[in-house]
Amino acid sequence: MKKSFIFYIFLSSLLLRADVVDIKADHFYANDINQVAFFEGNAEIKQGKNEFKALKITVYFNKNRKAKKYEAKGKVSFDLTENGIHYTGKTDRVVYSPNSSKYRFYGNVVLIDETNNRTIKAESIDLDLKTGLADIKGKKKKPVHFRFEIEDRK
């Protein structure tokens, strides 16, 4: 049963862009009944140019055994290129939903837009890549911090 589940993980993890998803970790275990796979210890997930590293990565599957959600927790670092924009950063937790193209970053988020030389520090950031909308939240004692360059006016 576990072997068939592992086969479906890699077969069905082709996401929307048909890139191969490559996951590495010190430990793997799965719950076939709940359709969840866990990768713990030095966990790393790569798809094309995009990469997440974390203490734990969880992959959730739908009834058809296709990945519906990825979650990385614990000392998460990332390197993403989406819609021509290169992002790097770190956070406590990130959830990616491939069907809706949404990234949700939670806890001590530092998001660096390498393409446009912008940095955002926040408690949480929601990015919707289909609509281009972002929702950024801070805390009362730790507000959102947005840093960017502007062109000189002459």
C-alpha atoms as a printed R data frame, in Angstrom:
    type eleno elety resid chain resno      x      y       z
1   ATOM     1    CA   MET     A     1  0.000  0.000   0.000
2   ATOM     2    CA   LYS     A     2  2.791  2.397   0.921
3   ATOM     3    CA   LYS     A     3  4.659  1.699  -2.331
4   ATOM     4    CA   SER     A     4  1.585  2.507  -4.413
5   ATOM     5    CA   PHE     A     5  1.106  5.726  -2.452
6   ATOM     6    CA   ILE     A     6  4.731  6.731  -3.069
7   ATOM     7    CA   PHE     A     7  4.263  6.005  -6.764
8   ATOM     8    CA   TYR     A     8  1.211  8.280  -6.852
9   ATOM     9    CA   ILE     A     9  3.061 11.053  -5.021
10  ATOM    10    CA   PHE     A    10  5.624 11.393  -7.751
11  ATOM    11    CA   LEU     A    11  3.293 10.596 -10.609
12  ATOM    12    CA   SER     A    12  0.597 13.033  -9.528
13  ATOM    13    CA   SER     A    13  2.914 15.799  -8.386
14  ATOM    14    CA   LEU     A    14  3.259 17.271 -11.839
15  ATOM    15    CA   LEU     A    15  1.212 20.300 -10.789
16  ATOM    16    CA   LEU     A    16 -0.251 22.719 -13.273
17  ATOM    17    CA   ARG     A    17  2.930 23.523 -15.181
18  ATOM    18    CA   ALA     A    18  3.880 19.881 -15.728
19  ATOM    19    CA   ASP     A    19  7.223 20.423 -13.990
20  ATOM    20    CA   VAL     A    20  8.471 17.495 -11.977
21  ATOM    21    CA   VAL     A    21  8.261 17.966  -8.225
22  ATOM    22    CA   ASP     A    22 11.341 16.697  -6.414
23  ATOM    23    CA   ILE     A    23 11.157 16.230  -2.628
24  ATOM    24    CA   LYS     A    24 14.016 15.161  -0.372
25  ATOM    25    CA   ALA     A    25 14.062 14.663   3.393
26  ATOM    26    CA   ASP     A    26 15.635 12.599   6.144
27  ATOM    27    CA   HIS     A    27 12.357 10.814   6.857
28  ATOM    28    CA   PHE     A    28  9.205 10.047   4.848
29  ATOM    29    CA   TYR     A    29  5.895  8.643   6.006
30  ATOM    30    CA   ALA     A    30  2.395  8.659   4.586
31  ATOM    31    CA   ASN     A    31 -1.213  8.223   5.637
32  ATOM    32    CA   ASP     A    32 -2.957  6.625   2.664
33  ATOM    33    CA   ILE     A    33 -6.399  6.846   4.288
34  ATOM    34    CA   ASN     A    34 -6.130 10.606   4.848
35  ATOM    35    CA   GLN     A    35 -4.195 11.096   1.593
36  ATOM    36    CA   VAL     A    36 -1.283 12.943   3.202
37  ATOM    37    CA   ALA     A    37  2.483 12.516   2.848
38  ATOM    38    CA   PHE     A    38  5.016 13.863   5.355
39  ATOM    39    CA   PHE     A    39  8.680 14.673   4.726
40  ATOM    40    CA   GLU     A    40 10.686 15.582   7.836
41  ATOM    41    CA   GLY     A    41 14.222 16.678   8.597
42  ATOM    42    CA   ASN     A    42 16.170 18.748   6.076
43  ATOM    43    CA   ALA     A    43 13.097 18.707   3.846
44  ATOM    44    CA   GLU     A    44 13.465 20.288   0.436
45  ATOM    45    CA   ILE     A    45 10.957 20.593  -2.385
46  ATOM    46    CA   LYS     A    46 11.834 21.759  -5.889
47  ATOM    47    CA   GLN     A    47  9.701 22.377  -8.925
48  ATOM    48    CA   GLY     A    48 11.468 23.940 -11.873
49  ATOM    49    CA   LYS     A    49 13.273 27.011 -10.526
50  ATOM    50    CA   ASN     A    50 11.140 27.155  -7.368
51  ATOM    51    CA   GLU     A    51 12.501 25.765  -4.126
52  ATOM    52    CA   PHE     A    52 11.453 25.543  -0.473
53  ATOM    53    CA   LYS     A    53 13.549 24.234   2.407
54  ATOM    54    CA   ALA     A    54 12.021 23.507   5.815
55  ATOM    55    CA   LEU     A    55 12.073 21.212   8.803
56  ATOM    56    CA   LYS     A    56  8.859 19.552   7.574
57  ATOM    57    CA   ILE     A    57  6.948 19.449   4.284
58  ATOM    58    CA   THR     A    58  3.440 18.017   4.050
59  ATOM    59    CA   VAL     A    59  1.709 17.172   0.775
60  ATOM    60    CA   TYR     A    60 -2.095 16.852   0.714
61  ATOM    61    CA   PHE     A    61 -3.812 14.910  -2.073
62  ATOM    62    CA   ASN     A    62 -7.354 14.886  -3.456
63  ATOM    63    CA   LYS     A    63 -9.458 11.780  -4.231
64  ATOM    64    CA   ASN     A    64 -7.710 11.446  -7.601
65  ATOM    65    CA   ARG     A    65 -4.332 11.393  -5.804
66  ATOM    66    CA   LYS     A    66 -3.280 14.736  -7.243
67  ATOM    67    CA   ALA     A    67 -1.500 17.228  -5.013
68  ATOM    68    CA   LYS     A    68 -3.946 19.879  -3.840
69  ATOM    69    CA   LYS     A    69 -1.799 21.617  -1.224
70  ATOM    70    CA   TYR     A    70  1.814 21.810  -0.085
71  ATOM    71    CA   GLU     A    71  2.793 23.038   3.367
72  ATOM    72    CA   ALA     A    72  6.312 23.792   4.615
73  ATOM    73    CA   LYS     A    73  6.890 24.421   8.341
74  ATOM    74    CA   GLY     A    74  9.809 25.349  10.525
75  ATOM    75    CA   LYS     A    75 12.661 27.612   9.442
76  ATOM    76    CA   VAL     A    76 11.331 27.860   5.908
77  ATOM    77    CA   SER     A    77 13.499 29.476   3.250
78  ATOM    78    CA   PHE     A    78 12.381 29.896  -0.332
79  ATOM    79    CA   ASP     A    79 13.522 30.907  -3.793
80  ATOM    80    CA   LEU     A    80 10.643 31.455  -6.241
81  ATOM    81    CA   THR     A    81 10.209 32.859  -9.707
82  ATOM    82    CA   GLU     A    82  6.597 33.605 -10.559
83  ATOM    83    CA   ASN     A    83  5.308 35.683 -13.469
84  ATOM    84    CA   GLY     A    84  8.826 36.924 -14.220
85  ATOM    85    CA   ILE     A    85  9.451 38.124 -10.658
86  ATOM    86    CA   HIS     A    86 12.165 36.506  -8.540
87  ATOM    87    CA   TYR     A    87 11.358 36.208  -4.810
88  ATOM    88    CA   THR     A    88 13.574 34.952  -1.995
89  ATOM    89    CA   GLY     A    89 13.001 34.975   1.729
90  ATOM    90    CA   LYS     A    90 12.135 33.147   4.887
91  ATOM    91    CA   THR     A    91  9.142 32.498   7.113
92  ATOM    92    CA   ASP     A    92  7.869 30.137   9.799
93  ATOM    93    CA   ARG     A    93  5.299 28.473   7.523
94  ATOM    94    CA   VAL     A    94  4.106 28.606   3.917
95  ATOM    95    CA   VAL     A    95  1.123 26.960   2.235
96  ATOM    96    CA   TYR     A    96  0.896 26.678  -1.549
97  ATOM    97    CA   SER     A    97 -2.318 25.708  -3.349
98  ATOM    98    CA   PRO     A    98 -1.456 24.836  -6.968
99  ATOM    99    CA   ASN     A    99 -5.071 24.835  -8.215
100 ATOM   100    CA   SER     A   100 -5.685 28.409  -7.100
101 ATOM   101    CA   SER     A   101 -2.059 29.623  -7.510
102 ATOM   102    CA   LYS     A   102 -2.040 31.037  -3.985
103 ATOM   103    CA   TYR     A   103  0.894 31.300  -1.601
104 ATOM   104    CA   ARG     A   104  0.265 32.011   2.091
105 ATOM   105    CA   PHE     A   105  3.256 32.913   4.248
106 ATOM   106    CA   TYR     A   106  2.785 32.904   8.041
107 ATOM   107    CA   GLY     A   107  4.996 34.114  10.883
108 ATOM   108    CA   ASN     A   108  8.055 36.362  10.690
109 ATOM   109    CA   VAL     A   109  7.852 36.714   6.922
110 ATOM   110    CA   VAL     A   110 10.702 38.342   5.028
111 ATOM   111    CA   LEU     A   111  9.848 38.481   1.313
112 ATOM   112    CA   ILE     A   112 12.465 39.951  -1.007
113 ATOM   113    CA   ASP     A   113 11.454 40.889  -4.539
114 ATOM   114    CA   GLU     A   114 14.866 40.508  -6.188
115 ATOM   115    CA   THR     A   115 13.582 41.751  -9.552
116 ATOM   116    CA   ASN     A   116 12.264 45.108  -8.302
117 ATOM   117    CA   ASN     A   117 14.594 45.519  -5.303
118 ATOM   118    CA   ARG     A   118 11.792 45.525  -2.694
119 ATOM   119    CA   THR     A   119 11.645 43.941   0.734
120 ATOM   120    CA   ILE     A   120  8.547 43.259   2.807
121 ATOM   121    CA   LYS     A   121  8.596 42.191   6.452
122 ATOM   122    CA   ALA     A   122  5.261 41.142   7.912
123 ATOM   123    CA   GLU     A   123  3.428 38.676  10.116
124 ATOM   124    CA   SER     A   124  1.580 37.182   7.144
125 ATOM   125    CA   ILE     A   125  1.427 37.616   3.368
126 ATOM   126    CA   ASP     A   126 -1.158 36.162   0.994
127 ATOM   127    CA   LEU     A   127 -0.208 36.217  -2.707
128 ATOM   128    CA   ASP     A   128 -2.769 35.342  -5.363
129 ATOM   129    CA   LEU     A   129 -0.860 34.809  -8.597
130 ATOM   130    CA   LYS     A   130 -4.012 34.541 -10.728
131 ATOM   131    CA   THR     A   131 -5.323 37.954  -9.743
132 ATOM   132    CA   GLY     A   132 -2.023 39.612  -8.781
133 ATOM   133    CA   LEU     A   133 -3.462 40.630  -5.402
134 ATOM   134    CA   ALA     A   134 -1.472 40.641  -2.174
135 ATOM   135    CA   ASP     A   135 -2.768 40.917   1.389
136 ATOM   136    CA   ILE     A   136 -0.046 41.819   3.907
137 ATOM   137    CA   LYS     A   137 -0.601 41.945   7.659
138 ATOM   138    CA   GLY     A   138  1.487 42.995  10.611
139 ATOM   139    CA   LYS     A   139  0.891 43.042  14.349
140 ATOM   140    CA   LYS     A   140  0.259 45.911  16.702
141 ATOM   141    CA   LYS     A   141  3.808 45.859  18.067
142 ATOM   142    CA   LYS     A   142  5.304 44.673  14.783
143 ATOM   143    CA   PRO     A   143  3.761 46.549  11.827
144 ATOM   144    CA   VAL     A   144  4.337 45.753   8.161
145 ATOM   145    CA   HIS     A   145  7.668 47.078   6.937
146 ATOM   146    CA   PHE     A   146  7.938 47.790   3.206
147 ATOM   147    CA   ARG     A   147 11.233 48.945   1.728
148 ATOM   148    CA   PHE     A   148 11.765 49.873  -1.917
149 ATOM   149    CA   GLU     A   149 13.697 52.199  -4.214
150 ATOM   150    CA   ILE     A   150 12.228 54.961  -6.326
151 ATOM   151    CA   GLU     A   151 13.763 56.550  -9.367
152 ATOM   152    CA   ASP     A   152 15.278 59.988  -8.962
153 ATOM   153    CA   ARG     A   153 13.244 62.790 -10.445
154 ATOM   154    CA   LYS     A   154 15.235 65.122 -12.658
